Amino acid sequence: MTPHLKQDFGQLQSLLNDITNQAAGYLGSLPGRSVFAIPEIADLPEPAEEGLGTAKTLELFNTRFEPLMVASSGPRYLGFVTGGTTPASIAGDWLATVYDQNTQVSRGEGDISAVIEEEAISLLLDLFELPAEFFGGFVTGATMSNFTCLGVARQWYGKQQEKDYAKDGITDRVNVLSATPHSSSVKSLAMLGLGSRNIIRVNTADGNREAMDTEDLERRIRALNGAPFILISSAGTVNTVDFDNFKAIARLRENHNFWWHIDAAFGGFAACSPQHKHLLEDWEKADSITIDCHKWLNVPYDSAFFLVREEHKRLQVETFQNSDAPYLGDPSENFNYLNFLPENSRRLRALPVWFTLMAYGKKGYRHIVENSVKMSGLLEEFIVQSPKFELLAPVRLNTVCFTLSGTENQETVSRFLSALNRTGKVFMTPTVYRDRKGIRAAFVNWMTDENDIRIITEYMDRIAGEILQ
């Protein structure tokens, strides 16, 4: 054991106390901490041959990086649909690091971390009022969840042609239909060899919508002349949180053969609110669902889960099993998560989810979701009443998509957003909606309150006034 390792282990309690105090200080400062930083960092000093030890390394981090760490988990960080971190999820995340389990085997030999994962999935199914017929597991984010679900869909499609794509590769074009897929779904199609340019685009519905026109969907299905296909539908599009008509899609399933995937990365949380759960009616009839945890569940980053119907478990094993690896066991004999998802090695991502759901329950998450919707409504009211801004689309749930008033001000939108973000008081992201430059403000953080809306709108009004004068 090296001297630094020996010393650090002997002083571990003191080091963890220092980290705890620093973490508590950061979390306590979130409401006032800047959400924007310019990365002006001094060059890395010459590394010491024997290292610095943890205490000195912490000092170096605090000198070079800590002042520039933005409050991305704070109440006025409204970019990328980024949630905060509930106290319980932080506790679970820290313990996941301390116990350092490699989640694999659910029953039998090995640790019990996979049992925790199964419990967390059960709690999530209950939260979203989905049936137990779904099997789930944890991955890094919505991209890998979409990848996992669409990987099983690819295997299903091959079986319709009496082919095994997992073993033999793809030899045909695979029919994929969608209207407004998230970029992570398109990226997944590229990684899976299905082709990001091979999507058959379904028209969107009339009336400033991003949801698919179900009549056009049916026309395109009929044009396939009975051929199978994969349908990627949306429960909450990026710009306007629009939902596809799941009732209509479910009816189409009665007469047509397709794999139905729903990307519900954050829109799935509408199920937590009695006022909005109707948006998801019949989503339980899908074959697979993606939901992100480091968004509205407010757990630390690197957390999402997939749901695939239990009836497709064999297809899932065919897609992700480890063949020619005797040391990993026979997938036909023993359950092992590493045969159901892309990663073999992964941390216990389920523990932060298990902690936060046990700590705050369904009622707690109903409050978080409905409060976020309320905050987006307050920003909507400000924009509607202000002559300086205009909505680009209706506010359907938790994301406000807007721009500066007047088409003549399109070239100043980027300048306005840059100036707004540089105040460090609020962070939003740019977008383009129906060929107009816009701005997205996504509300998912458990801490955001009316005082934050007051601060945000005051800065928006002042900066817009300066730029538009």
FENPE-V281995 format. One record per residue. N is the residue number from 1. SS is DSSP state (@ for helix, = for strand, . for the rest). PSI is psi in radians with two decimals (* if undefined). OMEGA is omega as a letter, one per 30 degrees, with the letter a starting at -180 (* if undefined). Layout:
# FENPE-V281995
((N,SS,PSI,OMEGA) (N,SS,PSI,OMEGA))
This chain:
# FENPE-V281995
((1,.,2.29,a) (2,.,2.76,a) (3,@,-0.72,a) (4,@,-0.72,l) (5,@,-0.77,a) (6,@,-0.78,a) (7,@,-0.77,a) (8,@,-0.73,a) (9,@,-0.61,l) (10,@,-0.45,a) (11,.,0.37,a) (12,@,-0.74,a) (13,@,-0.77,l) (14,@,-0.71,l) (15,@,-0.74,l) (16,@,-0.59,l) (17,@,-0.74,l) (18,@,-0.75,l) (19,@,-0.73,l) (20,@,-0.78,l) (21,@,-0.71,l) (22,@,-0.73,l) (23,@,-0.77,l) (24,@,-0.66,l) (25,@,-0.74,l) (26,@,-0.86,a) (27,@,-0.64,l) (28,@,-0.41,a) (29,.,-0.01,a) (30,.,-0.78,a) (31,.,-0.47,a) (32,.,-0.09,a) (33,.,2.56,a) (34,.,2.49,l) (35,.,0.21,a) (36,.,2.43,l) (37,.,2.53,l) (38,.,2.05,a) (39,.,1.30,l) (40,.,1.71,a) (41,.,2.34,l) (42,.,2.72,l) (43,.,2.60,l) (44,.,2.23,l) (45,.,2.79,l) (46,.,2.11,a) (47,.,2.42,l) (48,.,2.40,a) (49,.,-0.68,a) (50,.,0.14,a) (51,.,3.10,a) (52,.,-0.32,a) (53,.,2.83,a) (54,@,-0.75,a) (55,@,-0.82,a) (56,@,-0.62,l) (57,@,-0.67,l) (58,@,-0.72,l) (59,@,-0.75,l) (60,@,-0.75,l) (61,@,-0.80,a) (62,@,-0.49,l) (63,@,-0.76,a) (64,@,-0.65,a) (65,.,-0.69,a) (66,@,-0.77,a) (67,@,-0.32,a) (68,@,0.00,l) (69,.,2.06,a) (70,.,2.82,a) (71,.,1.07,a) (72,.,-0.34,l) (73,.,0.27,a) (74,.,3.05,a) (75,.,-0.25,a) (76,.,0.32,l) (77,=,1.80,a) (78,.,0.34,a) (79,.,2.57,l) (80,.,0.31,a) (81,.,0.98,a) (82,.,2.08,l) (83,.,3.03,l) (84,.,-2.71,l) (85,.,2.00,l) (86,.,2.68,l) (87,@,-0.72,a) (88,@,-0.66,a) (89,@,-0.57,l) (90,@,-0.76,l) (91,@,-0.80,l) (92,@,-0.67,a) (93,@,-0.74,l) (94,@,-0.75,l) (95,@,-0.59,l) (96,@,-0.65,l) (97,@,-0.76,a) (98,@,-0.83,a) (99,@,-0.43,l) (100,.,0.89,a) (101,.,2.58,l) (102,.,1.78,a) (103,.,1.94,a) (104,.,-1.29,a) (105,=,2.30,a) (106,.,-0.73,a) (107,.,2.61,l) (108,.,-2.38,a) (109,.,2.71,l) (110,.,-3.00,a) (111,.,3.13,a) (112,.,0.18,a) (113,@,-0.58,l) (114,@,-0.47,l) (115,@,-0.69,l) (116,@,-0.70,l) (117,@,-0.76,l) (118,@,-0.70,l) (119,@,-0.73,l) (120,@,-0.72,l) (121,@,-0.70,l) (122,@,-0.71,l) (123,@,-0.66,l) (124,@,-0.72,l) (125,@,-0.68,l) (126,@,-0.73,l) (127,@,-0.73,a) (128,.,0.07,l) (129,.,0.81,l) (130,.,2.62,a) (131,.,2.79,a) (132,.,-0.05,l) (133,.,-0.08,l) (134,=,2.41,l) (135,=,2.43,a) (136,=,2.90,l) (137,=,2.96,a) (138,=,2.41,l) (139,=,-3.03,a) (140,.,-0.63,a) (141,.,-3.02,a) (142,@,-0.57,a) (143,@,-0.86,a) (144,@,-0.45,l) (145,@,-0.81,l) (146,@,-0.71,l) (147,@,-0.79,a) (148,@,-0.86,a) (149,@,-0.77,a) (150,@,-0.40,l) (151,@,-0.73,l) (152,@,-0.66,l) (153,@,-0.69,l) (154,@,-0.75,l) (155,@,-0.69,l) (156,@,-0.80,a) (157,@,-0.75,l) (158,@,-0.70,a) (159,@,-0.54,l) (160,@,-0.39,l) (161,.,0.16,a) (162,.,0.72,l) (163,.,2.74,l) (164,.,1.59,a) (165,@,-0.54,a) (166,@,-0.64,a) (167,@,-0.66,a) (168,@,-0.16,a) (169,.,2.92,a) (170,.,2.22,l) (171,.,-0.04,a) (172,.,2.83,l) (173,.,2.34,a) (174,.,2.25,a) (175,.,2.07,l) (176,=,2.14,a) (177,=,2.45,l) (178,=,2.81,l) (179,.,-0.97,a) (180,.,1.15,a) (181,.,2.56,l) (182,.,2.65,a) (183,@,-0.49,a) (184,@,-0.56,l) (185,@,-0.72,l) (186,@,-0.72,l) (187,@,-0.70,l) (188,@,-0.70,l) (189,@,-0.65,l) (190,@,-0.80,a) (191,@,-0.52,a) (192,.,-0.03,a) (193,.,0.17,l) (194,.,-0.36,l) (195,.,2.00,a) (196,.,-0.30,a) (197,.,0.07,a) (198,.,0.18,l) (199,=,2.30,l) (200,=,1.90,a) (201,=,2.22,l) (202,.,2.43,l) (203,.,2.65,l) (204,=,2.74,a) (205,.,2.74,l) (206,.,2.75,l) (207,.,0.76,l) (208,.,0.89,a) (209,.,2.70,l) (210,.,-0.15,l) (211,.,2.68,a) (212,=,2.56,l) (213,.,1.92,a) (214,@,-0.46,l) (215,@,-0.71,l) (216,@,-0.64,l) (217,@,-0.80,a) (218,@,-0.65,l) (219,@,-0.73,a) (220,@,-0.56,l) (221,@,-0.79,a) (222,@,-0.55,l) (223,@,-0.31,l) (224,.,-0.14,l) (225,.,0.79,l) (226,.,-0.05,l) (227,.,2.54,l) (228,.,2.83,l) (229,=,2.91,l) (230,=,2.27,l) (231,=,2.15,l) (232,=,1.97,a) (233,=,2.90,a) (234,=,2.34,l) (235,=,1.36,a) (236,.,1.54,l) (237,.,2.82,a) (238,.,-0.86,a) (239,.,-0.71,a) (240,.,0.12,l) (241,.,0.87,l) (242,.,2.62,a) (243,=,2.32,l) (244,.,2.79,a) (245,.,1.63,a) (246,@,-0.51,l) (247,@,-0.76,l) (248,@,-0.68,l) (249,@,-0.72,l) (250,@,-0.64,l) (251,@,-0.64,l) (252,@,-0.51,l) (253,@,-0.41,a) (254,.,-0.42,a) (255,.,-0.07,a) (256,.,2.63,a) (257,.,1.81,l) (258,=,2.75,l) (259,=,2.22,a) (260,=,1.97,l) (261,=,2.38,l) (262,=,2.13,l) (263,=,1.79,a) (264,.,0.69,a) (265,.,-0.87,l) (266,.,-0.40,a) (267,@,-0.38,l) (268,@,-0.39,a) (269,@,-0.12,l) (270,@,-0.41,l) (271,@,-0.35,a) (272,@,-0.28,a) (273,.,2.12,l) (274,.,-0.49,a) (275,.,-0.40,a) (276,.,-0.08,a) (277,@,-0.33,l) (278,@,-0.40,l) (279,@,-0.36,a) (280,@,0.21,a) (281,.,2.22,l) (282,.,0.14,l) (283,@,-0.34,l) (284,@,-0.16,a) (285,@,-0.01,l) (286,.,2.84,l) (287,.,-0.56,a) (288,=,2.65,a) (289,=,2.40,l) (290,=,2.30,l) (291,=,2.36,a) (292,=,2.36,l) (293,.,-0.56,a) (294,.,0.32,l) (295,.,-1.83,a) (296,.,-0.29,l) (297,.,-0.29,l) (298,.,0.85,l) (299,.,2.85,a) (300,.,2.75,a) (301,.,2.82,a) (302,.,0.82,a) (303,.,2.05,l) (304,=,2.97,l) (305,=,2.72,l) (306,=,2.68,l) (307,=,2.21,l) (308,=,2.42,a) (309,=,2.44,a) (310,@,-0.57,a) (311,@,-0.28,a) (312,@,0.22,a) (313,@,-0.68,a) (314,@,-0.73,l) (315,@,-0.63,a) (316,@,-0.73,l) (317,@,-0.73,l) (318,@,-0.58,a) (319,@,-0.73,a) (320,@,0.08,a) (321,.,2.66,l) (322,.,1.80,l) (323,.,2.75,a) (324,.,0.67,l) (325,.,1.31,a) (326,@,-0.54,a) (327,@,-0.24,l) (328,@,-0.03,l) (329,.,2.93,a) (330,.,2.00,a) (331,.,-0.34,l) (332,.,-0.25,a) (333,.,-0.66,a) (334,.,2.41,l) (335,.,2.36,l) (336,=,2.17,a) (337,@,-0.51,a) (338,@,-0.17,l) (339,@,0.14,a) (340,.,-0.04,a) (341,.,2.96,a) (342,.,-0.64,a) (343,.,2.52,l) (344,.,-0.86,l) (345,.,2.31,l) (346,.,2.71,a) (347,.,3.03,a) (348,.,1.26,a) (349,.,-0.38,a) (350,@,-0.41,a) (351,@,-0.79,l) (352,@,-0.65,l) (353,@,-0.81,l) (354,@,-0.77,a) (355,@,-0.85,a) (356,@,-0.61,l) (357,@,-0.67,l) (358,@,-0.59,a) (359,@,-0.70,a) (360,@,-0.30,l) (361,@,-3.10,a) (362,@,-0.65,a) (363,@,-0.68,l) (364,@,-0.72,a) (365,@,-0.47,l) (366,@,-0.74,l) (367,@,-0.78,a) (368,@,-0.81,a) (369,@,-0.84,a) (370,@,-0.55,l) (371,@,-0.72,l) (372,@,-0.75,l) (373,@,-0.70,l) (374,@,-0.74,a) (375,@,-0.70,l) (376,@,-0.59,l) (377,@,-0.64,l) (378,@,-0.70,l) (379,@,-0.66,l) (380,@,-0.81,l) (381,@,-0.75,l) (382,@,-0.79,a) (383,@,-0.74,l) (384,@,-0.64,a) (385,@,-0.27,a) (386,.,2.36,l) (387,.,-0.13,a) (388,.,-0.25,a) (389,=,2.85,l) (390,=,2.57,l) (391,=,2.46,l) (392,.,-0.34,a) (393,.,2.79,l) (394,.,2.60,l) (395,.,1.87,a) (396,.,-0.42,a) (397,.,-1.58,a) (398,.,0.05,a) (399,=,2.30,l) (400,=,2.10,l) (401,=,2.00,a) (402,=,3.07,l) (403,=,3.12,l) (404,=,2.57,a) (405,.,2.47,l) (406,.,2.26,l) (407,@,-0.39,a) (408,@,-0.23,a) (409,@,0.22,a) (410,@,-0.63,a) (411,@,-0.19,a) (412,@,-0.06,a) (413,@,-0.80,a) (414,@,-0.67,l) (415,@,-0.70,l) (416,@,-0.82,a) (417,@,-0.71,l) (418,@,-0.76,l) (419,@,-0.67,l) (420,@,-0.83,a) (421,@,-0.61,a) (422,@,-0.21,l) (423,.,-0.38,a) (424,.,0.02,a) (425,.,-0.43,a) (426,.,2.60,l) (427,=,2.18,l) (428,.,2.96,a) (429,=,2.66,l) (430,=,2.78,l) (431,=,3.06,l) (432,=,2.22,a) (433,=,2.11,a) (434,.,0.84,l) (435,.,0.29,l) (436,=,2.39,l) (437,=,2.33,a) (438,=,-3.04,a) (439,=,2.45,l) (440,=,2.33,l) (441,=,1.96,a) (442,=,2.16,a) (443,.,1.96,l) (444,.,-0.10,a) (445,.,2.34,a) (446,.,-0.31,a) (447,.,-0.32,a) (448,.,2.28,a) (449,.,-3.05,a) (450,@,-0.53,l) (451,@,-0.64,l) (452,@,-0.69,l) (453,@,-0.68,l) (454,@,-0.81,l) (455,@,-0.81,a) (456,@,-0.86,a) (457,@,-0.56,l) (458,@,-0.76,l) (459,@,-0.69,l) (460,@,-0.81,a) (461,@,-0.77,a) (462,@,-0.82,a) (463,@,-0.70,l) (464,@,-0.68,l) (465,@,-0.71,a) (466,@,-0.67,a) (467,@,-0.62,a) (468,@,-0.14,a) (469,.,*,*))
